């Protein structure tokens, strides 16, 4: 029960005592049951609101997780593309280096002949 609800109940009790000083115990009991019922209803509403807020937070978190997974997948794909590109560049460089060595060896052989 929040402070506002507690104050309303307390104020109602005070009003009842001043307005009806000769109130019977059965009426007081009925009032107590009614107040208790209102308190339960109020608490149920508060729990329902809290549950709805938690459900919305779960949905937001699930959305964030999916976006994060999509983002990391995209990064993985980009890294894989870069690695393959690097491998191709490395292979090309090795091929160029190999061709230069072959040319150098041929040049050296021609000089010795």
C-alpha positions as CSV (number, residue, x, y, z in Angstrom):
1,X,0.0,0.0,0.0
2,X,1.5,3.4,-0.9
3,X,1.4,6.5,1.2
4,X,-1.5,8.1,-0.7
5,X,-3.7,5.0,-0.2
6,X,-2.8,4.6,3.4
7,X,-3.7,8.3,4.1
8,X,-7.0,7.9,2.3
9,X,-7.8,4.9,4.5
10,X,-6.7,6.7,7.6
11,X,-8.7,9.8,6.7
12,X,-11.8,7.7,6.1
13,X,-11.4,6.0,9.5
14,X,-11.2,9.4,11.2
15,X,-14.2,10.7,9.3
16,X,-16.2,7.5,10.3
17,X,-15.3,8.0,14.0
18,X,-16.3,11.7,14.0
19,X,-19.4,11.3,11.8
20,X,-20.6,8.1,13.5
21,X,-19.3,7.8,17.1
22,X,-21.8,5.2,17.9
23,X,-21.0,2.9,15.0
24,X,-21.6,-0.7,15.8
25,X,-18.9,-3.4,15.8
26,X,-20.5,-5.2,12.9
27,X,-20.4,-2.0,10.8
28,X,-16.8,-1.5,11.8
29,X,-16.1,-5.1,10.8
30,X,-17.9,-4.6,7.5
31,X,-15.8,-1.4,6.9
32,X,-12.6,-3.3,7.8
33,X,-13.5,-6.0,5.3
34,X,-14.3,-3.4,2.6
35,X,-11.0,-1.6,3.4
36,X,-9.1,-4.9,3.2
37,X,-10.8,-5.7,-0.1
38,X,-9.8,-2.3,-1.5
39,X,-6.3,-2.8,-0.3
40,X,-6.1,-6.3,-2.0
41,X,-7.5,-4.8,-5.2
42,X,-5.0,-1.9,-5.1
43,X,-2.1,-4.3,-4.5
44,X,-3.3,-6.6,-7.3
45,X,-3.4,-3.6,-9.7
46,X,0.1,-2.6,-8.6
47,X,1.3,-6.1,-9.2
48,X,-0.4,-6.2,-12.6
49,X,1.3,-2.9,-13.6
50,X,4.6,-4.2,-12.4
51,X,4.1,-7.4,-14.4
52,X,3.3,-5.4,-17.5
53,X,6.3,-3.3,-17.1
54,X,8.5,-6.4,-16.7
55,X,7.0,-7.9,-19.8
56,X,7.8,-4.7,-21.8
57,X,11.3,-4.8,-20.4
58,X,11.7,-8.4,-21.5
59,X,10.5,-7.5,-25.0
60,X,13.0,-4.6,-25.1
61,X,15.8,-6.9,-24.0
62,X,14.9,-9.5,-26.5
63,X,14.9,-6.9,-29.3
64,X,18.3,-5.6,-28.1
65,X,19.7,-9.1,-28.0
66,X,18.5,-9.8,-31.6
67,X,20.0,-6.5,-32.8
68,X,23.3,-7.3,-31.0
69,X,23.3,-10.8,-32.6
70,X,22.6,-9.3,-36.1
71,X,25.4,-6.8,-35.5
72,X,28.0,-9.4,-34.4
73,X,27.0,-11.6,-37.4
74,X,27.6,-8.7,-39.7
75,X,31.0,-8.1,-38.0
76,X,31.9,-11.8,-38.4
77,X,31.0,-11.6,-42.1
78,X,33.1,-8.5,-42.6
79,X,36.0,-10.0,-40.8
80,X,35.7,-13.2,-42.8
81,X,35.7,-11.1,-46.0
82,X,38.7,-9.2,-44.9
83,X,40.6,-12.4,-44.0
84,X,39.8,-13.9,-47.4
85,X,40.9,-10.7,-49.1
86,X,44.1,-10.6,-47.1
87,X,44.8,-14.2,-48.0
88,X,44.3,-13.4,-51.7
89,X,46.6,-10.4,-51.4
90,X,49.1,-12.5,-49.6
91,X,48.9,-15.2,-52.3
92,X,49.3,-12.5,-55.0
93,X,52.4,-11.1,-53.2
94,X,53.9,-14.5,-52.8
95,X,53.2,-15.2,-56.5
96,X,54.9,-11.9,-57.5
97,X,57.8,-12.6,-55.2
98,X,58.1,-16.1,-56.7
99,X,58.1,-14.7,-60.2
100,X,60.9,-12.2,-59.2
101,X,63.0,-15.0,-57.8
102,X,62.6,-17.0,-61.0
103,X,63.5,-14.0,-63.1
104,X,66.6,-13.3,-60.8
105,X,67.7,-16.9,-61.1
106,X,67.3,-16.9,-64.9
107,X,69.2,-13.6,-65.1
108,X,72.0,-15.1,-62.9
109,X,72.1,-18.2,-65.1
110,X,72.4,-16.1,-68.3
111,X,75.3,-14.3,-66.7
112,X,77.1,-17.5,-66.0
113,X,76.7,-18.9,-69.5
